[in-house]
Amino acid sequence: MADPRQHTRGNGDSPAGVPAAPASAAPIGRRKTPWPLAVVALLFIVVPFLTWYWTWFGRSLSDQEIERYLREGNPRHAQHALSQVAEKIEKREADAGRWNAEVAALAASPSPDVRMTAAWVMGIEHKSDEFRASLARLLEDPEPIVRRNAALALVRFGDSRCRGELVAMLRPFSVNAPAEGTALTALTAGTPVKRESLLVKYRSRQDTVEEVRSPLPGRIEKALVKEGESWQAGAELFVVASDAEQVGDALLGLAYFGTAEDLPEVERYARGVEGMSEELKAKAARTAETIRRRISGGS
C-alpha cells in the first residue's frame, strides 16, 4: 500500500511544473501559545500538587511545625500533626511526650475528625493519666466514631469503662432524621457505606435541600425511607450494621472486659452474621469462650 504522505505528479494534484512541498517542510506561520495562557495551564498543575503536598499526612513535619499545627485550629493541620506525634510515640522517641498537653486539649476540639484522631493517638501512649481522663470523657462524645475510638484506646489502658461502647459496636446503629423532610434520593438496604457516605438527600420544610450522611462505616441493614417519602424530625431513617473491622476490634476488647451480660451479642456473631467471614465467626466463638472461663474463675 502506498504511503499516503507521497504525492504523484501529473495526476492533477499539483499545477504543471510546480513540485509538491517536501514532507519534511516545517509548517509556516505556527502560532505561539500566549504566555498568560501558559501560566494558567501551569497553575492548573502546580496548585493541586502544592495543595496535596501541604495536606498530605505522609509529609514529615519539623518539631516547630508540629507545635504550630497542634495549636492553630486548622482541623486538617491538627490531624497531620497528630499523625506525626503518633509516629514518634510508636518509635519511642524520648521527646514524644512533650506534646501530651496539646494532644489532650484536642480531645475537646469542635471537629469530630480531630477528636477521633486525638483518641487514637492517646491509645498509643497508654500510660498517661491525663490521656486516660480525656478518653473517659470522650466515651460521652456525641459522635459514635469518637466514642468507639476512645473505647478502643481505653482497652490498651486496661480500663473497663470501655466495655459499654465495645458492646455497642456489635449492635446495629440507628440513624435518625435531624429534621422533618421528604426524600429526594436514598440508599437501599444491603448497601455498604463508609463514614460520611451520603445516605439520603432530602427537601426540608423550609424548602432547602439537605443531606444525611453515615456517621459510621458498615452496611445498611435497614432502609426505612424511600425516594418521595416524608418523615418527622427524630424518625429512624436507617440502621447501619458495623463493618468487620469494628466488630473484630470490639471482640478483642471484650475478650478482656466482657461479662455474662455481653455473651448474647458475642454469641450472635459466633453463630454467623450476614456479611461477616468465617474467620470473624471463629474469633467471636473464642471471645465467648474466654468470657465464660473468666466468669467461672478458670485460667
N, C-alpha and C positions, 0 to 999 in steps of 0.2 A: 504493500500500500504506500502510495506517495506521501511524502512529508507535507502536511497541509500548509507549512510555512513557506514552501517553494512556490515560485511563480513561473509559468510557462509563457515565453514570449510568443507573440504572433497569434495569441488566441483571443485578442480583443480586450485583455485585462489592462494593458498599458498602451498609451498613444504610440504610434510608429516612431521608432528611433529614440524613444525615451526609455532607458533601462529602469527596471524596478529597483526600489530602495533596498539596500542590503539589510538582511535580517538583523544584523548586529548594530544597526544605526541607533543612536540614542534618541529618545523621543524629544521633540522640540517643544519648548515653552512649558516644561513641567513646573507647576506652581508649588511654591514652598508653603509649608504649614505656618500660618501666622504665629508668632511667639506667644501671644496671650492664650491661644488655644492649646499650645504645647504645655504651658504652665498649668492650665486647668486639668488637662489629661494626666499630668504628673501628680497633681494633688489628689486625683481620684485613686491613685495607687498609694501615695505616701501617707495620706491622712488615715485610711483604715489600718495600715500597717502600724503606725505610731499608736493609734488607739488600742489596737490589740496588744502591742508590746508593753504599753504602760499599764494595762489592766490584767495582763497575763500573770496568773499566780505563780508560774514557774520562774519568773524573773527574780533573781536574787536582790534583796534589799540590804542596804547598809544598816548598821545599828541606828544611825540618825534617822534614816527613812522609816524604819520600823517604829521608832519613837514618835515621829510626826504622824504617821498613818494611824497609829492607835489612838491618837488624841484629836485629830482634826475633824472627825464627824462624818467623813465620807464612807458610806457603808462598803462600797467595793474596796476601797483602800484598807479599811479596817479588816475585812476578810483576808486580803492579801497579807497584811502584817501578821494576822493570827496564824495563817498557814506557815509563815516563816518562823514564828515563835514555836509552833508545834515541831518543826524540823529540829530546832535547837534543843528542845526538850528530849526528843527521841534520840538525838546524838549525845545526850548527856553533857552538853556544853556547860561549863562552870557558871557562866553568867546568865543562863537561860531564865533564872528566876527573877531577874531584875525588872521584868515587865509584869509580874504577877498582879500587882495592884491595877494596872491598866486592863489586863485581861478580865479580872473580876468585875471591874467597872463596866465593861462592855456587855456583861450579862444583863445590864439594865438598859441597853440600847433600845431606841424606838424601832429599830429594824429587826424583824424576826430572823432574817438571814444571819445577821451579826450575832444575835443571841444564840442561835443554833450552832454557829461555828465556835463561839466562845465556850459553849458547853462541851463541845468535842475536845477542845484544847485542854480544858480543865480536867477532863478524864484521863489525858495522857500523863499529866503531872498529878498523880493521885495521892500526894502526901500533904498537901496544903490544907490546913483547917479553913483558911479563907475561901478556897475553892469549894470545899465541901459545903460550907454555909451558902455560898452563891448557888450551887447546884440544887440544894434543897429548896431554895426559893423558886427556882425555875421549874420545879415539879408542879407549880401552880400557874405556869405561864398560859396565856390564852391560846397560844399556837400549839397544836399537838406535836408538830415536828420538833419543837423546842423541848417540850416535856419529855419526849422519847429520847432525845439526845442526852438530856440531863439524867434520866433514869439509867441509861447505859453507862454514862460516866460514873454514876454512883456505885454501879456494880464493881468497878475497879477500886473504889474506896472501901468495899466491903460493907456498904451502908444499906441496911434492909429497907430503908424508906423508898427505895426504887421499886419495890415489889408491886405496888398497885398499878403503876404505869406499865410495867412489864406485862402484867396480865391484860391490860387494856390493849396492848399491841397485838395480842392474839385474837381480839374481838373486832368485828367489823365496825367501821366508824361512820356515823351519820353526818351527812352534810345538809344543813338546814338553810332555808331561804332567809337572807338578811332583810328582805323587804317584799312587799306584795308585787307580783309581776305576772307576765304572760310569756311563755317560752317562744323564742324565735327559732333557735336550734338547740338540740340536746343530744348528748351521748346516750347510748343504749347499754343495757346490761351485758356483761361479758367483756366490755372494752377495757384493755389495760391502760392505765394512766400514770403519768409522772406527777410529781408535785408541781403545782401551778398549771397543769393541763386544764384547758377550757372545758368545763362540764356542760354549762348551759349559758346561752346568751338570751337575754330577756328584755322586754319593754316594761319599764316601771310605771307606776301610777302617774308619775309626773311626765310621762311620755318621753323619757330618756332611755337609751339602750345601755344596759348594764350587763355585767358578767359574773358568774360564779365559777371559781377555779378550785381544783382539788387541793386540799391542804396537805395531802399525803400521797406518796406513790402507792400503787396497788392495782386492783381490778374492781370495776364496778360490779358489785354483787346484785344490787337492785337499782333500777332507774324508775323512780316513782312519778316522773313527769315526762310528757312527750311534747313535741312541737305543737303549738297552738293552745296548750293547756295553761290554765291560770292557777295561782296559789296565793295563800295569805302569808304574811310575814311569820317566820318561825316554822313553816311547814317543812317536813322532811322531804328532800328532793332526791337524794342519792344515798346509797350505802356502799362504802368503799372497803373492800377486804384488803388486809395488809399483803405486801409482797413477800416473797420467800426470804429475802434478806432480813427484813424486820422480824419475821417470825423466828428465823434461826437465831438472831441476836437475843430475842426475848426468851427463847427456850434455854439458851446458855445461862442467862442471868437467873432464871427460875430454878435451874439445877442447884443453885446455891441458896436461893431465898424462898423458893416456892413452898407452899403449905398444903395441907389436905384440901383446903378450900379451893385451891387453884387446879387440883387434879382434873376436874371435868373439862376445863379448857385445853389442858395439855393432852389429855387422852383423846379429845376430839381430833387433834392433829395426828395422834398415833394411829387412829382408825383410818385416816386418809381424808384430806380436804381437796376439793377441786382446785386444780392449778398448781398443787404442791407435788414435789418429787418424792420418789420412794426413799431417797436419802433423808429428806426432811421428816418423813413419816417415821423412819428409824430413829432419828435424833429425838423426836418427841417421845417415842417409847422409852428411850434411855433416860430422858429427863424425868418422866413419870416414875420410873423405877428408882431413880436417885432420890426423888422426893419421898417415896414410900419408905425407903431404907432409913432416911433421916428421921422420919416420923416415928418409926418403930425403934429407933435408937441403934440401928445397925451401922456398921462402918461403911 
